[in-house]
Amino acid sequence: MPYFAKLLLLIFCLVLLVESRKHRRRRWTSHLDVQRASHIFKRNHDLTKAWKGKTEQLLRVNEHDFTMRPAFGGPAIPVGVDVQVESLDSISEVDMDFTMTLYLRHYWKDERLSFPSTNNKSMTFDGRLVKKIWVPDVFFVHSKRSFIHDTTTDNIMLRVFPDGHVLYSMRITVTAMCNMDFSHFPLDSQTCSLELESYAYTDEDLMLYWKNGNESLKTDEKISLSQFLIQKFHTTSRLAFYSSTGWYNRLYINFTLRRHIFFFLLQTYFPATLMVMLSWVSFWIDRRAVPARVSLGITTVLTMSTIITGVNASMPRVSYIKAVDIYLWVSFVFVFLSVLEYAAVNYLTTVQERKERKLRERFPCSCGMPHSKTMMLDGNYSESDANSLAGYTRNQMVPEEEKPEKMVVHLAMSNESNSSRKRGLKGHVGLRIIQNTHAIDKYSRLIFPGTYIFFNLIYCIFLLLWGWILSTECRTHRQGKEIHEVYKKGSRPQRQRREAHGEVHKQGSPILKRSPDITKSPLTKSEQLLRIDDHDFSMRPGFGGPAIPVGVDVQVESLDSISEVDMDFTMTLYLRHYWKDERLSFPSTNNQSMTFDGRLVKKIWVPDMFFVHSKRSFIHDTTTDNVMLRVQPDGKVLYSLRVTVTAMCNMDFSRFPLDTQTCSLEIESYAYTEDDLMLYWKNGNDSLKTDERISLSQFLIQEFHTTTKLAFYSSTGWYNRLYINFTLRRHIFFFLLQTYFPATLMVMLSWVSFWIDRRAVPARVPLGITTVLTMSTIITGVNASMPRVSYIKAVDIYLWVSFVFVFLSVLEYAAVNYLTTVQERKERKLRDKPACACSLPQPRPMMVDGSYNDGDVNELGHFMSHEDGDKQDRMMVQLALGSERGSARRKNQRYVSMRIDTHAIDKYSRIIFPGAYILFNLIYWSIFS
């Protein structure tokens, strides 16, 4: 019985277990039904999706040699391209380049990648498979740097269709050169191009084309630039020719940018215009307010210099004048002329006062009547105050015994009308005040604004007209059509191939239907064809025998930069090697070369070239390594690679910026001496080619040439060394405009001090100090972009001599002011007590200016009031000399003037300083130009 109970319990457990498994099966089956209802499982089941083997087995990657292109040995394979521009990251005026991020997609057919499929659906793989198959070696011509994004993984997509059609997409950021024209900056439009081309395959091997014409280029809706308006994106195609390798298809992504003007109106044009208008305020200020007008003038001049420096700091050092330069420098000239205008006004005023003083001495003094005099006021007095000073005093003169050797100041209070005052002045010589406004100021108030407005009208009309011409896209569209026609026509063999195979090309699979694809045969792998496994390629060809000759030719694509601070240059070039390696010979019926990609380079021997004195260098690797290997049937090899190298250049700046620099790029074998490898230029001087568009903003490229020398190392021996020499001549225009011209203007501005009244201390001293500080700023700015060399440069000579001239102008006024003070001290000792009698000497006029404060006036004289205590609104200053020594020296006891208006040193300085500076300029430019 217990056994029977245990058996029943076991059976019951088994039943429960079976029922539970059935329930789970129903739940899982229902879950599958839900998934099948989704959009993914609407497709028919594809057995290839459940392939249990590896991708290599599915696509039979190991059965083919993918170092060779599809249809190797047959006609050109068409590769369609389309691009979606994601963003224009930056436009650099200084470096003349742009940075763009884009999606680059290639379309071609490779029947080696075909696979069985029941529903003809594509398969998508990640970037790891790309390294195992053949992909087009497209690169960006004139690119400075580029990279494929790799976050979070490589941004690469590979999609393969069952019939062998391939879609290969990458996300790339590229920085490429753009030759910009700034002659109309900032009202300019710039057209830049991104150029795509196959590196290794000519148009006989690979036909690169826009897959959908102009529709092949798409742009993101959010693309925008803060400084530019993107006007147009369009595509073009043409053929590019290299003398060493042949014809290649080249695709262009063209875009036009128009600069926004508002920022420059607000930050450049508007401030410059305001500074010019502020300089005109000087014409409305009293001409005797010397400190005010001079300070206003030098402040506007310095502000204009700051604006000009700020604008050019963000621009390349071009050899031509820009539109903004015209406006800023014309504005600077207007501001500078306003300073010169006041120098002329002040000088003519001083001359006029001198003449009136001489005329005044001719009139004798009437008994009891004060002598008339001319009084000069400064900025401490308004025009109304000056006008109220006209008149004479009726007060009784103070006896000279009371205030010996003092100025007698008479203040008269008159409540009479102006007409009665004038009538009372008849028969007397009263106090006269020079007119406050000079005729030059009156005319300047009209001439300066009128001329500046006229200049603005011409400037705006010209530039707006030019902008309208640029905005029309007819010329660009017409050029695009011409380029497209060139691509359509091409060379005669190219045109014949396109005409013969045009219809097949439209069908999408033109090549593999013409001739059998030898790449489908396992016997045609490059290792077997070239018998790579039969030889040891770690040894050079002809090992143990004579030196192997390796010819070299170079095509310079661009000179990216020249750095004076680092004393180096950056160059992008195509470096090609030619040699013969009989180990790579192969049988051929048509004696045609075979082109391989860079993967085969790692399996054979190649020359170990390096760049002597290079700081850094790299081989471009976008979209694949920019490497080409072309092998002839007899074993001759062409090995080409695209390299960017930064190399040292020992520059001599003793004549900077009127200098000429010669730099060299040196190529040499690292391991093989001349006994093992003979390096030579393949075609002499013709071995060096340069791109037609090579240009530098600051230099004129005068010459490229090649040389060859032997280099000796004591530890290893003699080596062949090849030199790429080029000569650069610096454009002087930028430095004339930004360095020499401002320095010369500062020197000329310091000369204005010589024409200002020597008693205007608050005006002349700030003028001198400001010009000295400005010259220091110019010198510092120039040397900030130069290396710290141990010798003097030509620009240093000019700037420091100009600095000395400015500094001497400050010392000149210090000497003038000191001698004036000494002269006044001597005259004060000779001065006697003043008297006001008929027999007293004739009073001489005295000028009061802003150099003296109220304390000085109180010390030099006393004020008198009417008996009724009312304030006087008239002032007459008289200085009498009663000393016996003065009487003995001069007949009839004449008064001695307190100071002379213009010192002799100022007179001589007006001639000596400009003359010496002109002489220095003649000598300087005759030596260095």
Salt bridges, closest charged atoms under 4 A:
ASP33 OD1 - ARG36 NH1 3.82
GLU56 OE2 - LYS132 NZ 2.29
GLU63 OE1 - ARG60 NE 3.64
ASP82 OD1 - ARG105 NH1 3.31
GLU86 OE1 - ARG171 NH2 3.00
GLU93 OE2 - ARG259 NH1 2.64
ASP97 OD2 - LYS144 NZ 3.18
ASP110 OD1 - ARG112 NE 2.87
GLU111 OE2 - LYS109 NZ 3.78
ASP126 OD2 - ARG128 NH2 2.63
ASP163 OD2 - HIS165 ND1 2.73
ASP188 OD1 - ARG259 NE 2.67
GLU195 OE1 - HIS142 ND1 3.33
GLU195 OE1 - ARG250 NH1 3.17
GLU195 OE2 - ARG693 NH2 2.40
GLU197 OE1 - ARG250 NE 2.60
ASP203 OD2 - ARG497 NH2 3.32
ASP205 OD1 - ARG69 NH2 3.33
GLU215 OE1 - LYS218 NZ 3.27
ASP286 OD2 - ARG288 NH2 2.72
ASP325 OD2 - LYS322 NZ 2.91
GLU341 OE1 - ARG293 NH2 3.25
GLU356 OE1 - ARG432 NH2 3.66
GLU361 OE2 - ARG844 NH2 2.65
GLU416 OE2 - ARG394 NH2 2.92
ASP441 OD2 - ARG293 NH1 2.80
GLU527 OE2 - LYS603 NZ 2.32
ASP553 OD1 - ARG576 NH1 3.34
GLU557 OE1 - ARG642 NH2 3.04
GLU564 OE2 - ARG730 NH1 2.62
ASP568 OD2 - LYS615 NZ 3.08
ASP581 OD1 - ARG583 NE 2.89
ASP597 OD2 - ARG599 NH2 2.77
ASP659 OD1 - ARG730 NE 2.68
GLU666 OE1 - HIS613 ND1 3.30
GLU666 OE1 - ARG721 NH1 3.15
GLU668 OE1 - ARG721 NE 2.57
ASP676 OD1 - ARG540 NH2 3.41
ASP691 OD2 - HIS142 NE2 3.14
GLU703 OE2 - HIS705 ND1 3.58
ASP757 OD2 - ARG759 NH2 2.45
ASP796 OD2 - LYS793 NZ 2.93
GLU812 OE1 - ARG764 NH2 3.25
GLU824 OE2 - ARG899 NE 2.53
ASP873 OD2 - ARG421 NH2 3.86
ASP873 OD1 - ARG874 NH1 3.39
ASP901 OD2 - ARG357 NH2 2.76
ASP901 OD1 - ARG759 NH2 3.16
ASP906 OD2 - ARG764 NH1 2.83
